[in-house]
Amino acid sequence: MKKMLPWLVSLLLAITLIVIVGLYSWSTLFGDSSPKDPEKQAQESVKDVKAEPMSADEIIKVTSELNDIKTNIADTDYIVTLSLSFQLDSEAAKEEFDKVKDVKIKPIVNRALWVLEPGQLSGTQGKDQLCAELLNAINPVLTKGKLSKVEITNFIMMQI
């Protein structure tokens, strides 16, 4: 029995090592691969949307606007007034979006603004990140299509 003990310990260590390597490989290959950056999430969420040149009439048919949103931001000494343009991938998605934009979309926009500081909104990079975050937050709400583009059409930040 004493001569067999080192062989049993070695065998158990080898099996344990194989199991650990297998679990690590499994989690690496099949684990969650969603990016954490909002801009990359936005790109991932619209990767299946085909970019086809659209005429002005087609763009108008799939574009909805949300005008004059006024709210404070994280620094309550500042107020933001902005208007947004949302381009969807189909007319059915636009119809659904128009039905829920005051009830579901406007609160999402407000929540995204409430956490931002004035410095984050002062440059184009901050505004682009806001658009990416809105794209990520609004797409799960839609059932008939996808939001493909969010643009800021009007932006004013005032200090009280």
Rosetta silent file (secondary structure, phi, psi, omega in degrees, C-alpha in Angstrom):
SEQUENCE: MKKMLPWLVSLLLAITLIVIVGLYSWSTLFGDSSPKDPEKQAQESVKDVKAEPMSADEIIKVTSELNDIKTNIADTDYIVTLSLSFQLDSEAAKEEFDKVKDVKIKPIVNRALWVLEPGQLSGTQGKDQLCAELLNAINPVLTKGKLSKVEITNFIMMQI
SCORE:     score description
SCORE:     0.000 S_00000001
   1 L     0.000  -38.874 -179.218    0.000    0.000    0.000 S_00000001
   2 L   -66.082  -30.606  179.087    2.856    2.414    0.809 S_00000001
   3 L   -75.575  -22.427 -177.734    4.375    1.897   -2.631 S_00000001
   4 L   -88.718  -20.500 -176.776    1.054    2.692   -4.294 S_00000001
   5 H   -59.136  -47.122  178.478    0.386    5.974   -2.379 S_00000001
   6 H   -61.325  -35.255  178.667    2.739    8.209   -4.466 S_00000001
   7 H   -67.927  -39.242  178.200    1.148    6.851   -7.659 S_00000001
   8 H   -65.771  -42.980  178.739   -2.383    7.629   -6.382 S_00000001
   9 H   -63.714  -43.767  178.239   -1.409   11.167   -5.377 S_00000001
  10 H   -62.141  -40.897  179.616    0.229   11.753   -8.771 S_00000001
  11 H   -65.142  -43.832  178.297   -2.846   10.393  -10.556 S_00000001
  12 H   -64.562  -40.877  176.967   -5.204   12.638   -8.551 S_00000001
  13 H   -63.336  -41.615  179.404   -3.027   15.707   -9.231 S_00000001
  14 H   -64.359  -42.771  178.942   -2.947   14.910  -12.956 S_00000001
  15 H   -64.713  -43.070  178.939   -6.749   14.516  -13.100 S_00000001
  16 H   -61.404  -44.208  179.226   -7.242   17.779  -11.177 S_00000001
  17 H   -62.481  -41.905  178.858   -4.887   19.626  -13.522 S_00000001
  18 H   -64.083  -41.504  179.052   -6.689   18.265  -16.592 S_00000001
  19 H   -64.768  -43.260 -179.862  -10.079   19.329  -15.190 S_00000001
  20 H   -63.406  -45.527  178.533   -8.818   22.860  -14.393 S_00000001
  21 H   -63.587  -39.245  178.489   -7.315   23.300  -17.875 S_00000001
  22 H   -64.257  -44.690  178.478  -10.524   21.984  -19.443 S_00000001
  23 H   -64.414  -41.329  178.543  -12.747   24.385  -17.467 S_00000001
  24 H   -63.067  -44.641  178.897  -10.495   27.347  -18.300 S_00000001
  25 H   -62.974  -41.388 -179.712  -10.519   26.444  -21.994 S_00000001
  26 H   -62.224  -46.391 -179.134  -14.292   26.015  -21.963 S_00000001
  27 H   -68.914  -31.574  178.397  -14.892   29.416  -20.345 S_00000001
  28 H   -71.100  -42.590 -177.321  -12.438   31.101  -22.719 S_00000001
  29 H   -77.425  -38.857 -172.920  -13.979   29.608  -25.854 S_00000001
  30 H  -115.578   11.872 -178.143  -17.656   29.738  -24.894 S_00000001
  31 L   -76.235 -178.444  179.848  -17.738   32.485  -22.249 S_00000001
  32 L   -69.921  119.569 -178.267  -19.438   35.882  -22.444 S_00000001
  33 L  -111.066   21.061 -179.820  -17.757   37.840  -25.217 S_00000001
  34 L   -76.839  132.995 -179.618  -19.839   41.023  -25.028 S_00000001
  35 L   -71.041  151.741 -178.244  -17.703   44.143  -24.982 S_00000001
  36 L   -90.035  -23.176 -178.795  -17.922   46.487  -21.994 S_00000001
  37 L   -73.894  128.866 -178.208  -17.336   49.726  -23.945 S_00000001
  38 H   -58.293  -35.247 -179.620  -20.642   51.383  -24.974 S_00000001
  39 H   -66.416  -41.011  178.467  -19.274   52.281  -28.398 S_00000001
  40 H   -70.658  -35.153  175.372  -18.294   48.659  -29.096 S_00000001
  41 H   -63.263  -39.493  178.720  -21.650   47.438  -27.775 S_00000001
  42 H   -63.776  -42.856  178.137  -23.371   49.823  -30.183 S_00000001
  43 H   -63.887  -39.767  179.549  -21.318   48.481  -33.075 S_00000001
  44 H   -65.842  -38.509 -175.939  -22.110   44.915  -31.998 S_00000001
  45 H   -72.222  -22.586 -179.354  -25.854   45.593  -31.742 S_00000001
  46 L  -113.703   17.960 -177.486  -26.115   46.932  -35.291 S_00000001
  47 L   -65.923  -25.719  179.885  -23.621   44.642  -37.000 S_00000001
  48 L   -85.259   -9.260  179.771  -26.437   42.810  -38.828 S_00000001
  49 L   -78.527  123.460 -179.287  -27.912   46.028  -40.193 S_00000001
  50 L   -80.598  131.278  178.293  -26.872   46.414  -43.810 S_00000001
  51 L   -88.477  100.887  178.260  -25.616   49.849  -44.774 S_00000001
  52 L  -114.514  141.693  177.959  -27.328   50.607  -48.045 S_00000001
  53 L   -62.146  134.485 -177.611  -27.419   54.037  -49.610 S_00000001
  54 L  -119.298  146.569  175.086  -30.804   55.591  -48.972 S_00000001
  55 L   -78.183  168.028 -179.694  -32.570   58.389  -50.734 S_00000001
  56 H   -61.146  -39.208  179.217  -33.782   61.405  -48.790 S_00000001
  57 H   -64.773  -40.313  178.507  -37.381   60.131  -48.947 S_00000001
  58 H   -66.077  -38.700  179.103  -36.355   56.725  -47.564 S_00000001
  59 H   -63.186  -42.939  179.892  -34.406   58.366  -44.731 S_00000001
  60 H   -62.813  -36.217 -177.676  -37.454   60.466  -43.782 S_00000001
  61 H   -67.349  -26.562 -176.433  -39.650   57.325  -43.730 S_00000001
  62 L  -113.629   13.205 -178.693  -37.436   55.595  -41.147 S_00000001
  63 E  -113.302  135.824  177.562  -36.353   58.593  -39.069 S_00000001
  64 E  -125.707  150.677 -178.700  -38.067   59.846  -35.937 S_00000001
  65 E  -120.793  147.266  173.916  -37.263   62.902  -33.869 S_00000001
  66 E  -124.917  108.995 -170.057  -37.455   63.648  -30.184 S_00000001
  67 E  -103.906  149.263  170.417  -37.343   67.423  -29.736 S_00000001
  68 E    51.949   58.432  172.248  -36.575   69.777  -26.873 S_00000001
  69 E   -84.755  122.877  179.982  -35.663   67.466  -24.026 S_00000001
  70 E  -120.464  123.003  179.224  -34.816   69.675  -21.042 S_00000001
  71 E  -158.231  162.550  174.005  -33.276   68.158  -17.938 S_00000001
  72 E   -85.119  163.403  177.342  -30.526   68.633  -15.417 S_00000001
  73 L  -112.309 -169.038 -175.237  -27.380   66.533  -15.491 S_00000001
  74 L   -57.070  -40.358  173.586  -25.286   65.056  -12.654 S_00000001
  75 L   -85.251  106.478 -171.205  -23.999   68.523  -11.733 S_00000001
  76 L   -69.479   -0.710  173.686  -27.332   70.144  -10.844 S_00000001
  77 L   -81.122   -4.597 -177.647  -25.959   73.601  -11.656 S_00000001
  78 E  -119.099  143.948  174.360  -26.296   72.724  -15.351 S_00000001
  79 E  -122.581  138.621  178.671  -29.340   72.217  -17.567 S_00000001
  80 E  -114.874  134.219  171.323  -29.216   70.509  -20.947 S_00000001
  81 E  -119.824  122.906  179.681  -31.653   71.092  -23.785 S_00000001
  82 E  -145.114  156.690  173.834  -31.267   68.732  -26.706 S_00000001
  83 E  -123.522  142.789 -176.492  -33.075   67.301  -29.690 S_00000001
  84 E  -125.517  149.728  174.689  -32.320   63.868  -31.096 S_00000001
  85 E  -119.307  129.869 -176.861  -32.861   62.152  -34.416 S_00000001
  86 E  -117.045  121.227  176.512  -33.300   58.367  -34.468 S_00000001
  87 E  -103.396  125.187 -178.145  -32.854   56.362  -37.671 S_00000001
  88 E  -106.674  170.662 -175.370  -34.423   52.911  -37.612 S_00000001
  89 L   -88.424   -8.817  179.397  -34.003   49.977  -39.964 S_00000001
  90 L  -155.474  164.207  178.215  -37.631   49.760  -41.166 S_00000001
  91 H   -68.596  -34.370  177.774  -40.904   51.658  -41.334 S_00000001
  92 H   -63.870  -39.491  177.561  -42.518   49.165  -38.936 S_00000001
  93 H   -65.802  -37.012  178.546  -39.775   49.886  -36.401 S_00000001
  94 H   -65.829  -41.743  178.372  -40.388   53.630  -36.835 S_00000001
  95 H   -61.007  -44.694  178.094  -44.116   53.201  -36.211 S_00000001
  96 H   -64.123  -42.933  179.900  -43.410   51.249  -33.024 S_00000001
  97 H   -59.778  -45.213 -179.526  -40.781   53.791  -31.972 S_00000001
  98 H   -62.333  -32.390  179.698  -43.202   56.692  -32.475 S_00000001
  99 H   -70.497  -33.788 -174.166  -45.795   54.963  -30.285 S_00000001
 100 H  -108.216    3.788 -172.631  -43.420   54.489  -27.347 S_00000001
 101 H   -66.137  -34.315  178.198  -41.065   57.447  -27.667 S_00000001
 102 H   -80.811  -27.868 -175.812  -42.758   59.588  -24.998 S_00000001
 103 H   -88.909  -39.782 -174.778  -43.416   56.691  -22.649 S_00000001
 104 H  -114.300  -39.167 -173.223  -40.220   54.608  -22.919 S_00000001
 105 H   -76.076  -44.625 -179.049  -37.601   56.419  -24.991 S_00000001
 106 H   -59.807  -42.890  175.370  -37.691   59.829  -23.299 S_00000001
 107 H   -63.094  -32.993  177.074  -37.080   58.333  -19.812 S_00000001
 108 H   -65.432  -42.384  178.294  -34.109   56.371  -21.217 S_00000001
 109 H   -63.611  -44.098  179.154  -32.647   59.591  -22.619 S_00000001
 110 H   -60.510  -45.297  179.682  -33.204   61.379  -19.303 S_00000001
 111 H   -61.318  -38.557  178.953  -31.506   58.587  -17.337 S_00000001
 112 H   -66.022  -33.813 -179.684  -28.520   58.703  -19.694 S_00000001
 113 H   -77.943  -34.753 -175.461  -28.205   62.459  -19.162 S_00000001
 114 H   -61.979  -22.354 -177.334  -28.632   62.419  -15.385 S_00000001
 115 L   -97.383   -1.966 -175.599  -25.348   60.578  -14.841 S_00000001
 116 L   -94.091  143.208  175.976  -23.193   62.799  -17.067 S_00000001
 117 L   -92.411  159.315  179.763  -20.960   65.620  -15.887 S_00000001
 118 H   -57.254  -36.929  179.387  -20.547   68.881  -17.866 S_00000001
 119 H   -63.968  -31.252 -179.983  -17.015   67.897  -18.892 S_00000001
 120 H   -72.555  -24.722 -177.875  -18.290   64.702  -20.470 S_00000001
 121 H  -100.345    1.604 -174.356  -20.705   66.628  -22.691 S_00000001
 122 L   -80.883  -22.636 -178.396  -18.377   69.442  -23.719 S_00000001
 123 L  -115.434  172.987 -179.504  -16.647   67.647  -26.609 S_00000001
 124 H   -69.505  -30.717  179.735  -17.693   65.548  -29.567 S_00000001
 125 H   -64.004  -40.696  177.878  -16.326   62.376  -27.993 S_00000001
 126 H   -65.456  -39.539  178.653  -18.699   62.719  -25.032 S_00000001
 127 H   -68.774  -38.336  176.319  -21.649   63.354  -27.322 S_00000001
 128 H   -63.974  -38.937  178.429  -20.688   60.352  -29.476 S_00000001
 129 H   -66.871  -38.582  175.612  -20.515   58.200  -26.350 S_00000001
 130 H   -59.895  -44.565  178.853  -23.970   59.469  -25.308 S_00000001
 131 H   -62.169  -41.181  178.474  -25.333   58.470  -28.730 S_00000001
 132 H   -64.916  -41.330  178.762  -23.736   55.010  -28.409 S_00000001
 133 H   -65.100  -39.468  178.215  -25.196   54.535  -24.915 S_00000001
 134 H   -64.935  -41.441  177.931  -28.644   55.564  -26.163 S_00000001
 135 H   -58.817  -44.084  179.548  -28.370   53.112  -29.061 S_00000001
 136 H   -67.709  -35.500 -176.229  -27.521   50.311  -26.605 S_00000001
 137 H   -80.386  -31.062 -174.988  -30.288   51.245  -24.170 S_00000001
 138 H   -86.224  -34.183 -177.295  -33.079   51.749  -26.726 S_00000001
 139 H   -55.084  -41.215  178.591  -32.538   48.698  -28.958 S_00000001
 140 H   -64.754  -21.408 -179.555  -33.752   46.175  -26.322 S_00000001
 141 H   -75.502  -30.029 -176.454  -37.030   48.135  -26.005 S_00000001
 142 L   -82.104  138.258 -179.721  -37.874   47.740  -29.693 S_00000001
 143 L  -111.256  -22.634 -174.908  -39.500   44.512  -30.877 S_00000001
 144 L   -98.596   -2.191 -178.422  -40.183   45.137  -34.588 S_00000001
 145 L  -179.911 -164.896 -178.403  -36.766   46.317  -35.690 S_00000001
 146 L  -129.263  150.261  171.869  -33.545   47.941  -34.630 S_00000001
 147 E   -83.054  125.120 -176.129  -32.333   51.443  -34.065 S_00000001
 148 E  -105.336  -20.486 -177.711  -29.395   51.952  -36.404 S_00000001
 149 E  -156.125  139.233  174.351  -28.330   55.535  -35.720 S_00000001
 150 E  -123.933  127.804  178.758  -28.764   58.251  -33.088 S_00000001
 151 E  -126.808  142.386  174.015  -27.799   61.831  -33.923 S_00000001
 152 E   -89.535  117.882 -178.338  -27.892   64.961  -31.790 S_00000001
 153 E   -96.571  -21.445  178.911  -29.632   67.656  -33.847 S_00000001
 154 E  -151.592  134.912 -178.361  -29.649   70.405  -31.222 S_00000001
 155 E  -146.906  123.834  174.813  -27.616   70.741  -28.014 S_00000001
 156 E  -135.970  128.433  175.536  -27.474   73.542  -25.462 S_00000001
 157 E  -119.135  122.701 -177.028  -25.884   73.245  -22.013 S_00000001
 158 E  -120.981  144.737  173.664  -26.517   76.155  -19.644 S_00000001
 159 E   -94.366  133.973 -177.920  -25.245   76.872  -16.174 S_00000001
 160 L   -76.564    0.000    0.000  -27.938   78.015  -13.743 S_00000001
